[in-house]
Amino acid sequence: MSGSTALLLARHGQTVWHAENRYAGVSDVALTDEGRAQSRRLGEWAARHPVDAVYTSTLTRAVETAEPACAALGLTPHREPGLRECDFGVVEGRTLAEFAAGSPREAAAFAADPVAHPFPGAEDPRAAAARGAAALRRIAAGHPGGRVLVVAHNTLLRLVLCELLSIPRAEYRRVFPRLRNAAVSEVRMAATGRPALLSLNVPVDAE
């Protein structure tokens, strides 16, 4: 499609907290050895499927995940604040089970509708979806007809996919249960018309 931009969305590599299923939002958590290996595989994928630009969240785990791809292609990553992960408030660094043990009613409300009932002290998911979608639209507008690798975060990207694809944001956990670390999802952003999801969670070592 003439003038459309291919956005290749990738979740960052595994971190210590994610290995333990802990919420890591605005906390700057380091990659595990497996996370660094996933980053290298993403870099190898980028060498086989070159992109014109790389954008990342400002959080270290996303920047480090993008480094092998940037090195392979000779690109400098653009750090985009709008791509940072959601702030999970009181659940930062905790598991959902730990939160539910102390706050069962709040946990049940979150499970029923995570947008209407976010964790106490958390960023409004609607605001996160809006800022993330706006960031992707800016990126696409800056690279018409191009291919762009975007390295960001699990919850933020799922909310943004709902925002772009006109899916109710409250359904993000059901429709998109999980974005795998360093897997690639492709969204086609047309200059006019609605965005289209072309692929989801494609492993970079599938070839």
RODO-2510 file (C-alpha; in nm, 4 decimals, decimal comma):
residues 207
     n   res          X          Y          Z
     1     m     0,0000     0,0000     0,0000
     2     s     0,1607     0,3246    -0,1164
     3     g     0,2597     0,5564     0,1661
     4     s     0,1828     0,3032     0,4393
     5     t     0,4360     0,2296     0,7108
     6     a     0,5161    -0,1130     0,8516
     7     l     0,5645    -0,0964     1,2276
     8     l     0,7361    -0,4077     1,3642
     9     l     0,6408    -0,4115     1,7315
    10     a     0,8587    -0,6112     1,9705
    11     r     0,8372    -0,6550     2,3437
    12     h     1,1732    -0,6212     2,5190
    13     g     1,3697    -0,9250     2,6364
    14     q     1,3002    -1,1109     2,9588
    15     t     1,3894    -0,9454     3,2902
    16     v     1,4320    -1,0917     3,6365
    17     w     1,0898    -0,9633     3,7410
    18     h     0,9184    -1,0967     3,4318
    19     a     1,0793    -1,4369     3,4827
    20     e     0,9007    -1,4368     3,8213
    21     n     0,5786    -1,2922     3,6695
    22     r     0,6191    -0,9670     3,8635
    23     y     0,4818    -0,6406     3,7303
    24     a     0,7607    -0,4199     3,5964
    25     g     0,6193    -0,0906     3,4812
    26     v     0,8249     0,2253     3,5269
    27     s     1,0855     0,0368     3,7318
    28     d     1,4147    -0,0014     3,5428
    29     v     1,4690    -0,3765     3,5722
    30     a     1,7688    -0,5465     3,4115
    31     l     1,7519    -0,8151     3,1444
    32     t     1,8272    -1,1757     3,2374
    33     d     2,0781    -1,3873     3,0429
    34     e     1,7809    -1,5228     2,8490
    35     g     1,6648    -1,1678     2,7838
    36     r     2,0035    -1,0788     2,6379
    37     a     1,9940    -1,3921     2,4220
    38     q     1,6485    -1,2905     2,2982
    39     s     1,7887    -0,9477     2,2133
    40     r     2,0668    -1,1048     2,0091
    41     r     1,8144    -1,3143     1,8184
    42     l     1,6103    -1,0011     1,7476
    43     g     1,9279    -0,8427     1,6128
    44     e     1,9886    -1,1416     1,3864
    45     w     1,6287    -1,1154     1,2643
    46     a     1,6762    -0,7445     1,1888
    47     a     1,9871    -0,8246     0,9856
    48     r     1,7734    -1,0580     0,7694
    49     h     1,4757    -0,8191     0,7582
    50     p     1,6258    -0,4672     0,7563
    51     v     1,4328    -0,1696     0,8848
    52     d     1,4770     0,2006     0,8186
    53     a     1,4690     0,3119     1,1818
    54     v     1,4498     0,1798     1,5373
    55     y     1,2447     0,3384     1,8153
    56     t     1,2446     0,2278     2,1782
    57     s     1,0889     0,3068     2,5099
    58     t     1,3114     0,5155     2,7353
    59     l     1,3443     0,2271     2,9836
    60     t     1,6781     0,0460     2,9828
    61     r     1,5357    -0,2996     2,9174
    62     a     1,3864    -0,1802     2,5884
    63     v     1,6956     0,0174     2,4845
    64     e     1,9239    -0,2817     2,5525
    65     t     1,6919    -0,5162     2,3629
    66     a     1,7193    -0,2915     2,0561
    67     e     2,0992    -0,2585     2,0678
    68     p     2,1878    -0,5725     1,8648
    69     a     1,9435    -0,4733     1,5898
    70     c     2,0872    -0,1215     1,5772
    71     a     2,4412    -0,2590     1,5665
    72     a     2,3525    -0,4991     1,2840
    73     l     2,1988    -0,2207     1,0741
    74     g     2,4210     0,0724     1,1702
    75     l     2,1271     0,2655     1,3167
    76     t     2,0976     0,4904     1,6201
    77     p     1,7831     0,4182     1,8226
    78     h     1,5306     0,6940     1,8822
    79     r     1,4081     0,6974     2,2436
    80     e     1,0374     0,7768     2,2555
    81     p     0,8890     0,8673     2,5983
    82     g     0,5394     0,7808     2,4760
    83     l     0,6432     0,4154     2,4495
    84     r     0,7303     0,3688     2,8172
    85     e     0,5440     0,0989     3,0073
    86     c     0,2420     0,1771     3,2236
    87     d     0,3010     0,2638     3,5871
    88     f     0,1420    -0,0199     3,7857
    89     g     0,1213     0,1698     4,1135
    90     v     0,1177    -0,0468     4,4273
    91     v     0,1725    -0,3637     4,2213
    92     e     0,5157    -0,2599     4,0868
    93     g     0,7530    -0,5459     4,1691
    94     r     0,4727    -0,7737     4,2927
    95     t     0,2806    -1,0610     4,1383
    96     l    -0,0940    -1,0511     4,0856
    97     a    -0,1268    -1,3367     4,3358
    98     e     0,0582    -1,1351     4,6009
    99     f    -0,1704    -0,8373     4,5398
   100     a    -0,4822    -1,0555     4,5514
   101     a    -0,3764    -1,2085     4,8828
   102     g    -0,3849    -0,8683     5,0504
   103     s    -0,6494    -0,6936     4,8378
   104     p    -0,8899    -0,9583     4,7059
   105     r    -1,1719    -0,7172     4,6144
   106     e    -0,9434    -0,4838     4,4209
   107     a    -0,7813    -0,7796     4,2434
   108     a    -1,1215    -0,9174     4,1442
   109     a    -1,2284    -0,5784     4,0104
   110     f    -0,9088    -0,5555     3,8050
   111     a    -0,9653    -0,9032     3,6634
   112     a    -1,3214    -0,8101     3,5634
   113     d    -1,2258    -0,4795     3,3969
   114     p    -0,8579    -0,3749     3,4139
   115     v    -0,9301    -0,0388     3,2497
   116     a    -1,2175     0,0720     3,4733
   117     h    -1,0426    -0,0688     3,7826
   118     p    -0,6631    -0,0329     3,7471
   119     f    -0,4343    -0,1043     4,0403
   120     p    -0,4285     0,1611     4,3151
   121     g    -0,1860     0,4364     4,2226
   122     a    -0,1481     0,3087     3,8661
   123     e    -0,1532     0,5133     3,5477
   124     d    -0,4955     0,5368     3,3852
   125     p    -0,4846     0,2670     3,1131
   126     r    -0,6889     0,4909     2,8821
   127     a    -0,4220     0,7603     2,9054
   128     a    -0,1497     0,5019     2,8435
   129     a    -0,3304     0,3704     2,5363
   130     a    -0,3710     0,7225     2,3999
   131     r    -0,0076     0,8263     2,4490
   132     g     0,1237     0,4998     2,3045
   133     a    -0,1028     0,5185     1,9998
   134     a    -0,0050     0,8824     1,9464
   135     a     0,3624     0,7813     1,9582
   136     l     0,3119     0,5133     1,6936
   137     r     0,1225     0,7547     1,4714
   138     r     0,4075     1,0070     1,4994
   139     i     0,6603     0,7395     1,4146
   140     a     0,4615     0,6217     1,1129
   141     a     0,4146     0,9778     0,9899
   142     g     0,7904     1,0294     1,0074
   143     h     0,8641     0,7215     0,7930
   144     p     0,6024     0,7039     0,5154
   145     g     0,6429     0,3883     0,3110
   146     g     0,9138     0,2612     0,5472
   147     r     0,9741    -0,0210     0,7924
   148     v     1,0332     0,0651     1,1567
   149     l     1,1245    -0,1585     1,4500
   150     v     0,9582    -0,0456     1,7743
   151     v     1,0751    -0,2016     2,1020
   152     a     0,8416    -0,1406     2,3930
   153     h     0,6381    -0,3244     2,6569
   154     n     0,3741    -0,5921     2,7094
   155     t     0,0852    -0,4001     2,8644
   156     l     0,1471    -0,0744     2,6780
   157     l     0,1577    -0,2461     2,3383
   158     r    -0,1552    -0,4520     2,4084
   159     l    -0,3472    -0,1408     2,5073
   160     v    -0,2185     0,0395     2,1983
   161     l    -0,3208    -0,2464     1,9692
   162     c    -0,6732    -0,2206     2,1075
   163     e    -0,6694     0,1562     2,0597
   164     l    -0,5510     0,1335     1,6985
   165     l    -0,7730    -0,1584     1,5991
   166     s    -1,0940    -0,0265     1,7603
   167     i    -1,1051    -0,3116     2,0138
   168     p    -1,2514    -0,2185     2,3550
   169     r    -0,9539    -0,1390     2,5756
   170     a    -1,1055    -0,3339     2,8663
   171     e    -1,0544    -0,6498     2,6564
   172     y    -0,6782    -0,6143     2,6157
   173     r    -0,5904    -0,8966     2,8551
   174     r    -0,8351    -1,1371     2,6902
   175     v    -0,7772    -1,0518     2,3234
   176     f    -0,3993    -1,0235     2,3629
   177     p    -0,3118    -1,2511     2,6588
   178     r     0,0626    -1,1951     2,6229
   179     l     0,3193    -1,0541     2,3848
   180     r     0,6182    -1,2861     2,3904
   181     n     0,9576    -1,1405     2,4669
   182     a     1,1353    -1,0239     2,1480
   183     a     0,8649    -1,1690     1,9200
   184     v     0,7482    -0,9405     1,6397
   185     s     0,3970    -0,8184     1,5587
   186     e     0,3423    -0,6177     1,2405
   187     v     0,0990    -0,3281     1,2146
   188     r     0,0418    -0,1535     0,8833
   189     m    -0,0167     0,2184     0,9339
   190     a    -0,1744     0,3731     0,6250
   191     a    -0,1527     0,7430     0,5490
   192     t    -0,5318     0,7324     0,5252
   193     g    -0,7641     0,4711     0,6660
   194     r    -0,7432     0,2464     0,9688
   195     p    -0,4354     0,0554     1,0877
   196     a    -0,4221    -0,3196     1,0151
   197     l    -0,2668    -0,6007     1,2184
   198     l    -0,0760    -0,8264     0,9770
   199     s     0,0918    -1,0636     1,2239
   200     l     0,1126    -1,1261     1,5980
   201     n     0,3795    -1,2770     1,8221
   202     v     0,5968    -1,4154     1,5411
   203     p     0,9148    -1,5709     1,6908
   204     v     1,2265    -1,4142     1,5400
   205     d     1,3986    -1,7531     1,5246
   206     a     1,1083    -1,9189     1,3383
   207     e     1,2944    -1,9285     1,0068
***
